Amino acid sequence: MAFRIIILGLVFIATWVILWLPWMIETWRNPSSPYGLKSVIERIFPTHRGLFQDKVASFWCVLHNFIKLDRLFPQHQLVLITTIVTLIASAPACVNLYTRPTPRNFILAQFAVSMSFLLFSFHVHEKQILCPLIFFGLAFPELKHFFSVFVLVSNFSMLRLYTIEKNILTYRALTIGYQYLAKQIEGIALKGFKLSHTAKVAGQDEGENIQRKSGIVIYNESYKLNISE
């Protein structure tokens, strides 16, 4: 077990170094380069920007309609507040994964953490919804009929972004097309389920009939044996 953990750790570190190597080389060549590590980190953690992006579907955007946090707290305190709230929201799923480490709980924790970052992190982007969308489809097979609804809601949450980039027509066409395709696939899946269920029931009935006939034959044979004795 320890050997596997060490191997996973080494693979993770090697992957991280390979991904960051171009910016590390650029920073080593020119520490003041606008394409170095600092610029990447500032884009990943845009703490120099506002609490939330324009009309993004986050908790802070909704709360801003009632309480103007940016007028009550300075920038560094807002970053601290959002970090604490995000960690608190992510903690239950992480604790559940630690106490019950199963593949399902692992995907469930990824869904919960990604949703926590979407709703509570500092200056989240609209496209962050794609992460919990992927994990929702993987973690909840029993709720697969709600997946298309979750896709529509996630897509609608980016409506403001589509409006700014003038993609409303594309948004409407793809939404209608996806809904039609999802209904067709769902119908095929349900039909296959009904057929398999019918075959299973028929197989069970046939097995019960065979057992019943076998029991009758055995009973008749034993009855004849008793009569002959």
Secondary structure, 3 states (H helix, E strand, C coil): CHHHHHHHHHHHHHHHHHHHHHHHHHHHHCCCCCCCHHHHHHHHCCCCCCCCCCCCCCHHHHHCCCCCHHHHCCHHHHHHHHHHHHHHHHHHHHHHHHHCCCHHHHHHHHHHHHHHHHHHCCCCCHHHHHHHHHHHHHHCHHHHHHHHHHHHHHHHHCHHHHHHCCCHHHHHHHHHHHHHHHHHHHHHHHHHHHHHHHHHHHHHHHHHHHHHHHHHHHHHHHHHHHHHC
